[in-house]
């Protein structure tokens, strides 16, 4: 299998894993509140109103639209992660830079979620932060299994023994 095909397969798989992890997390929170599918419908309404000039889509359209958007975004994120991980096989220090960017992104995302939560009702920055940690952990575990030698290579770069 070519490297390009492998990266694409890994990226899409990682993206689907991340999207599913977040969907399950919010499904559990919605079930606890007794409002199954409330989060994707609410987010779909918000997303739909951007494209429908302020009108709200039906609940089914909001759910389906948001789900497709969510999966597509996570597949793109998974492809980026796959590219970084596969690149780090050749240059392990690139993974260290990616880890730093990931932390900056998460902090920025918490701030952005706090701003957006004004229009998102019940969703809080903590719920989104935990969802991101769950998805990141699931995607990272998948990539770890696909590249078992990478942690040793990155560790050698950090300790200086990989020169």
C-alpha positions as CSV (number, residue, x, y, z in Angstrom):
1,X,0.0,0.0,0.0
2,X,1.4,3.4,-0.9
3,X,2.2,5.9,1.7
4,X,-0.4,8.3,0.4
5,X,-3.1,5.6,0.6
6,X,-2.0,4.6,4.1
7,X,-2.1,8.2,5.3
8,X,-5.6,8.7,3.8
9,X,-6.9,5.5,5.3
10,X,-5.4,6.3,8.7
11,X,-6.6,9.9,8.6
12,X,-10.2,9.0,7.7
13,X,-10.2,6.2,10.3
14,X,-8.8,8.6,13.0
15,X,-11.4,11.2,12.0
16,X,-14.3,8.8,12.2
17,X,-13.0,7.6,15.6
18,X,-12.8,11.2,16.9
19,X,-16.2,12.2,15.6
20,X,-17.8,9.0,17.0
21,X,-16.1,9.6,20.4
22,X,-17.5,13.1,20.6
23,X,-21.0,12.0,19.4
24,X,-21.1,9.3,22.1
25,X,-19.9,11.8,24.8
26,X,-22.7,14.2,23.9
27,X,-25.3,11.4,23.5
28,X,-24.5,10.4,27.1
29,X,-24.8,13.9,28.4
30,X,-28.1,14.4,26.5
31,X,-29.4,11.1,27.8
32,X,-28.6,12.1,31.4
33,X,-30.6,15.4,30.8
34,X,-33.4,13.3,29.2
35,X,-33.1,15.1,25.9
36,X,-31.6,12.6,23.5
37,X,-30.0,14.2,20.4
38,X,-30.5,17.7,21.8
39,X,-26.9,18.7,21.3
40,X,-26.5,17.8,17.6
41,X,-29.9,19.3,16.9
42,X,-29.0,22.5,18.7
43,X,-25.7,22.8,16.9
44,X,-27.3,21.9,13.6
45,X,-29.9,24.7,14.1
46,X,-27.0,27.1,14.8
47,X,-25.1,25.9,11.7
48,X,-28.2,25.8,9.6
49,X,-29.2,29.3,10.4
50,X,-25.9,30.5,8.9
51,X,-26.8,29.0,5.6
52,X,-30.5,29.6,5.7
53,X,-30.3,33.3,6.4
54,X,-31.6,33.1,9.9
55,X,-34.3,30.4,9.3
56,X,-34.1,27.3,11.4
57,X,-34.0,23.9,9.7
58,X,-36.3,21.0,10.8
59,X,-35.0,18.9,13.7
60,X,-34.2,16.0,11.2
61,X,-32.4,18.4,8.8
62,X,-30.5,20.0,11.7
63,X,-29.4,16.6,13.0
64,X,-28.3,15.2,9.6
65,X,-26.7,18.5,8.5
66,X,-24.7,18.8,11.7
67,X,-23.7,15.1,11.7
68,X,-22.4,15.4,8.1
69,X,-20.5,18.6,9.0
70,X,-19.1,17.1,12.1
71,X,-17.9,13.9,10.4
72,X,-16.4,15.9,7.5
73,X,-14.5,18.3,9.8
74,X,-13.1,15.4,11.8
75,X,-12.0,13.5,8.7
76,X,-10.0,16.6,7.8
77,X,-8.6,16.8,11.3
78,X,-7.7,13.1,11.0
79,X,-6.0,13.6,7.7
80,X,-3.9,16.4,9.2
81,X,-3.1,14.2,12.2
82,X,-2.1,11.3,9.9
83,X,0.1,13.6,7.9
84,X,1.9,14.8,11.0
85,X,2.3,11.3,12.5
86,X,3.6,9.9,9.2
87,X,6.0,12.9,8.8
88,X,7.2,12.4,12.4
89,X,8.3,8.9,11.4
90,X,11.0,10.6,9.3
91,X,11.5,13.8,11.5
92,X,10.4,13.0,15.0
93,X,10.9,16.5,16.3
94,X,8.0,17.6,14.0
95,X,5.7,15.8,16.4
96,X,6.9,17.9,19.3
97,X,6.0,21.1,17.4
98,X,2.6,19.6,16.6
99,X,2.0,18.8,20.3
100,X,2.7,22.5,21.1
101,X,0.3,23.7,18.4
102,X,-2.3,21.2,19.8
103,X,-2.1,22.8,23.2
104,X,-2.4,26.3,21.8
105,X,-5.4,25.2,19.7
106,X,-7.2,23.6,22.7
107,X,-6.7,26.8,24.8
108,X,-8.0,28.9,22.0
109,X,-10.9,26.5,21.5
110,X,-11.9,26.8,25.1
111,X,-12.1,30.6,24.8
112,X,-14.0,30.4,21.5
113,X,-16.5,27.9,23.0
114,X,-17.0,30.3,26.0
115,X,-17.9,33.1,23.5
116,X,-20.2,30.8,21.4
117,X,-21.9,29.3,24.4
118,X,-24.0,32.4,24.7
119,X,-26.1,31.1,21.7
120,X,-25.6,27.3,22.4
121,X,-27.8,26.9,25.4
122,X,-26.8,24.0,27.7
123,X,-23.4,23.3,26.2
124,X,-20.4,24.5,28.3
125,X,-16.7,25.0,27.6
126,X,-16.0,22.2,30.1
127,X,-18.2,19.7,28.2
128,X,-16.5,20.7,24.9
129,X,-13.0,20.6,26.5
130,X,-13.7,17.1,27.8
131,X,-15.1,16.0,24.4
132,X,-11.9,17.2,22.7
133,X,-9.8,15.3,25.2
134,X,-11.8,12.2,24.7
135,X,-11.6,12.5,20.9
136,X,-7.9,13.4,21.0
137,X,-7.2,10.4,23.2
138,X,-9.2,8.0,21.0
139,X,-7.5,9.3,17.8
140,X,-4.1,9.3,19.5
141,X,-4.6,5.7,20.7
142,X,-5.5,4.7,17.2
143,X,-2.4,6.4,15.7
144,X,-0.2,5.0,18.4
145,X,-1.3,1.5,17.4
146,X,-0.6,2.3,13.8
147,X,2.9,3.7,14.5
148,X,4.2,1.8,17.6
149,X,7.8,2.9,17.0
150,X,7.0,6.6,17.0
151,X,6.9,7.2,20.8
152,X,10.4,5.9,21.1
153,X,11.7,8.1,18.2
154,X,10.1,11.2,19.7
155,X,11.4,10.3,23.1
156,X,14.9,9.9,21.7
157,X,14.6,13.4,20.2
158,X,13.5,14.9,23.5
159,X,16.3,13.3,25.5
160,X,18.8,14.0,22.8
161,X,19.8,10.4,22.2
162,X,18.3,10.3,18.7
163,X,21.0,12.5,17.1
